[in-house]
Structures are given as structure tokens and as C-alpha cells.
């Protein structure tokens, strides 16, 4: 599992360093809210298509690839 998430974790860590370094803690707090919103949007869209799959009998829409 770690072999699948090391690169996104590394990119996130680099982004955090730049955001805190240049924008400060206030901008970091706003970025956290944005990030949570993006994650919830992704999960909501995948869940919506999973429900559509149940009713249509289609397959292939998954919430995660891991």
C-alpha cells in the first residue's frame, strides 16, 4: 500500500512546505478546507455513479483504485 501512495504524499508535503512558507498559517488553513472539499467532491461523484451502476447493471465506476 505504501508503494502506491508515496508520490502523492510527497507532493502534498512539498505543497504544504511552500504554502506555510509563503502564505503562512492562515493560507494553510484555507488550503486544508479546499483539499477536504476536493476529496468530498470526488467521493460524492463516485458514490453517485455507483448508485447509477446499481440501477443500470453497469460496472466499472469505483471510489478508489487501490
Residue frames relative to the residue before (quaternion, step in Angstrom):
aa qw qx qy qz dx dy dz
X 1.0000 0.0000 0.0000 0.0000 0.00 0.00 0.00
X 0.6451 0.5270 -0.3299 0.4441 3.58 0.94 -0.80
X 0.6245 0.5511 -0.3454 0.4325 3.57 1.06 -0.66
X 0.6735 0.4948 -0.2959 0.4627 3.61 1.18 -0.43
X 0.7782 0.3588 -0.1836 0.4816 3.61 1.08 -0.59
X 0.4337 0.7262 -0.4668 0.2583 3.62 1.16 -0.06
X 0.6804 0.4953 -0.3147 0.4390 3.62 0.88 -0.81
X 0.6630 0.4721 -0.3303 0.4780 3.67 0.83 -0.78
X 0.6340 0.5203 -0.3347 0.4640 3.60 1.04 -0.72
X 0.6458 0.5190 -0.3134 0.4641 3.59 1.00 -0.81
X 0.6586 0.4998 -0.3065 0.4716 3.59 0.92 -0.90
X 0.6422 0.5204 -0.3157 0.4659 3.58 1.00 -0.82
X 0.6459 0.5180 -0.3170 0.4626 3.58 0.97 -0.82
X 0.6498 0.5038 -0.3122 0.4759 3.60 0.97 -0.85
X 0.6410 0.5202 -0.3214 0.4639 3.60 0.96 -0.85
X 0.6451 0.5189 -0.3224 0.4590 3.57 0.95 -0.86
X 0.6346 0.5327 -0.3372 0.4469 3.59 0.94 -0.82
X 0.6914 0.4689 -0.2789 0.4736 3.59 0.88 -0.93
X 0.6585 0.5154 -0.3197 0.4456 3.58 0.91 -0.86
X 0.6926 0.4454 -0.2846 0.4908 3.60 0.85 -0.90
X 0.6612 0.5307 -0.3120 0.4288 3.59 0.98 -0.80
X 0.7897 0.3183 -0.1579 0.5002 3.57 0.91 -0.90
X 0.7783 0.3556 -0.1821 0.4845 3.58 1.02 -0.72
X 0.4339 -0.7027 0.4585 0.3283 3.55 1.15 -0.49
X 0.7420 -0.4276 0.2988 0.4211 3.50 -1.38 0.04
X 0.6182 0.5599 -0.3559 0.4214 3.62 0.99 -0.72
X 0.6727 0.4697 -0.2900 0.4927 3.59 0.91 -0.88
X 0.6097 0.5514 -0.3457 0.4524 3.59 1.08 -0.71
X 0.6420 0.5157 -0.3235 0.4661 3.60 0.97 -0.82
X 0.6528 0.4968 -0.3155 0.4770 3.61 0.98 -0.79
X 0.6376 0.5282 -0.3235 0.4580 3.57 1.01 -0.77
X 0.6185 0.5381 -0.3461 0.4561 3.59 1.04 -0.72
X 0.6498 0.5047 -0.3172 0.4716 3.59 0.96 -0.83
X 0.6323 0.5253 -0.3217 0.4699 3.59 0.98 -0.82
X 0.6665 0.5127 -0.3007 0.4500 3.58 0.90 -0.92
X 0.6519 0.4982 -0.3155 0.4767 3.59 0.93 -0.84
X 0.6375 0.5308 -0.3196 0.4579 3.58 1.02 -0.77
X 0.6464 0.5089 -0.3171 0.4718 3.58 1.00 -0.79
X 0.6532 0.5060 -0.3117 0.4692 3.59 0.97 -0.83
X 0.6703 0.4889 -0.3021 0.4695 3.59 0.89 -0.88
X 0.6234 0.5359 -0.3348 0.4605 3.59 1.05 -0.69
X 0.6501 0.5150 -0.3065 0.4672 3.58 0.97 -0.86
X 0.6836 0.4763 -0.2851 0.4739 3.58 0.88 -0.95
X 0.6396 0.5263 -0.3280 0.4542 3.60 0.99 -0.77
X 0.6635 0.4948 -0.3040 0.4717 3.59 0.91 -0.87
X 0.6633 0.4912 -0.3088 0.4726 3.60 0.92 -0.85
X 0.6432 0.5152 -0.3198 0.4675 3.59 1.02 -0.77
X 0.6159 0.5463 -0.3345 0.4587 3.57 1.03 -0.79
X 0.7057 0.4480 -0.2707 0.4774 3.58 0.85 -0.95
X 0.5902 0.5501 -0.3721 0.4589 3.61 1.13 -0.52
X 0.6391 0.5031 -0.3210 0.4852 3.60 1.03 -0.75
X 0.6288 0.5203 -0.3285 0.4754 3.59 0.99 -0.80
X 0.6308 0.5389 -0.3257 0.4535 3.59 1.02 -0.81
X 0.6255 0.5414 -0.3414 0.4462 3.59 0.99 -0.78
X 0.7264 0.4423 -0.2477 0.4641 3.57 0.88 -0.91
X 0.7490 0.3902 -0.2245 0.4862 3.61 1.04 -0.65
X 0.4589 -0.6959 0.4411 0.3324 3.58 1.21 -0.34
X 0.4582 0.6793 -0.4489 0.3566 3.58 1.27 0.13
X 0.1866 -0.7619 0.6044 0.1392 3.56 -1.29 0.26
X 0.5837 0.6294 -0.4139 0.3030 3.54 -1.29 0.18
X 0.6462 0.4753 -0.3389 0.4917 3.61 1.16 -0.28
X 0.0400 0.8110 -0.5773 0.0858 3.56 -0.39 1.27
X 0.5500 -0.6210 0.4469 0.3349 3.56 -1.19 0.53
X 0.8054 0.0228 0.0023 0.5923 3.59 1.01 -0.74
X 0.4228 -0.7043 0.5123 0.2506 3.56 -1.20 0.48
X 0.5517 0.6340 -0.3931 0.3731 3.60 1.22 -0.12
